[in-house]
Amino acid sequence: MARLLAPETLANVGEFTVSELSQALKRTVEDSYGHVRVRGEISGFRGAHSSGHCYFALKDESAKIEAVIWKGVAGRMRFKPQEGLEVIATGKLTTYPGSSKYQIVIEALEPAGIGALMALMEERKKKLGAEGLFDEARKQLLPWLPDVIGVVTSPTGAVIRDILHRLEDRFPRRVLVWPVKVQGEGSAEQVAAAIHGFNALPEGGPIPRPDLLIVARGGGSLEDLWSFNEEIVVRAAAESMIPLISAVGHETDVTLIDFAADKRAPTPTAAAEMAVPVRAELFVEVQSFSRRMMLCWTRGQDSRRNELRAAARALPAASELLAIPRQRLDTAAAGLPRALRANTHAHHRRFAKAAAGITLNVLRAQVSHSAQRLGITGERLKHGARATLRHRRDRFDGLAIRLQASKLANEQAQRMRIARERERMQRLAERARRALTTLLDRQQARLTQSGKLLTALSYRGVLARGFALVRDADGRAVHAAAAVSAGAQLSVEFADGRVGVTADGGHAGEPAKPTTPASKPTQKRTPKPVDQGSLF
């Protein structure tokens, strides 16, 4: 039994203001529970607030506690809160005086075990896969022999040494290493920045742009490899324009970057083997090709030599081919001196005849006449060009004036046409409105008349005047007493309802005996409204 305090005892209890009591509770909670670790399921998370803070609740099967993550802490967190994710939160308990509730201010957040990580990874895989980041159509072919290979990994681990050693054994290539953290806070951002940085290198710049990228890391637990499951890394790998090989963990380790990369290698060493061929094998293959090419060339030369010899045996001798042409040449050479002398005499006579008609005065007169004709032709051409130019300028000015006048006239005509069409449209709209109003009035009047006619012709109007309608057990109307047998079940419909009766066996033509109803209705029924139906 609770002990009740006397009024004089209650009067001696100290008074607190609401603020003082809230502060006292706040200090008590914060002093009693400093840093705590709470395991629960995230509930009510709808994303970060506009201020950048995150508000949600942690719950289990029987309790719930409010939680808050301040903006600065949320930006540095490796794992972001997600609805329904089971997590372990580390933080300080405090109270919120504004609503008289206690809450935990979270400073660190981590998934609760491998199961939560696998569920988060599977959910993220479905989301990114639905966006098409894992489609085979997006993947690029690896270059057969890249000149420069970019490696994104830790510069101090054994991974980079294994890759360099394997490349040296197979086919030495130039390697650019972008050092990043491959585990812990900020590692995902560094890996994504490295992929974007390699893609941003210009062609022909001071730092050569890689032909192939390798993102590598040694083996580890799922938590250690989680940076390569982050969405920022997966999107960077999918957006890379340089072919990319993912070599994260061992052969049994699977990360989301493996699905977005153009090629997945089970180990970093296997990635180096995929990147370049074996130089010794190439030398052997080139030598084999060289021997085969020389052998084919030798066989071709022998075949063409045999064909040439066979063709030479089928041809006639050179002396036989040149005998007749040589005889023709000798005949032409014998007649050449005589023909040259005759040609020379003929040209000399033509030259002498032409020289007789050409003197210095004749040439001067011809030159003067030609110069005079040239001057006259030039003046005429100049005057003609000026006249043509002036005529065309006048014509263009006239056309410009006509075009301006036509433009103004056309504009005025279009404005008048638009005004007429507007007036016509207004008249048609007014006629349509009046026609619609008239049609609605007519239809309303017709509907009213049809309703009145239906009411007048309905049999219920007859019932309202004191008559009754008799139906048999099947619901058919009875028109004569002869159709009713003794003991038949009948239904008599009045204006205010129906009554079931039984025939007493009277004969046709005899007046029916009045019957006393079994019970009187306690109250008068309201007649049911007649359902006239729809006329449309």
FENNORMO-V88573 format. One record per helix or strand. SS is the DSSP state (hx for helix, st for strand). FROM is the first residue (numbers start at 0). LEN is the number of residues. If there is no record, write none. Layout:
BEGIN
SS_FROM_LEN, SS_FROM_LEN
END
This chain:
BEGIN
hx_6_5, hx_17_15, st_34_9, st_53_6, st_63_6, hx_70_6, st_85_11, st_100_11, hx_113_17, hx_135_3, st_147_6, hx_157_13, st_173_6, hx_186_14, st_211_6, hx_225_4, hx_230_9, st_243_5, hx_255_5, st_262_2, hx_267_8, hx_278_36, hx_317_39, hx_359_98, hx_458_6, st_468_3, st_476_1, hx_480_3, st_488_6, st_496_6
END
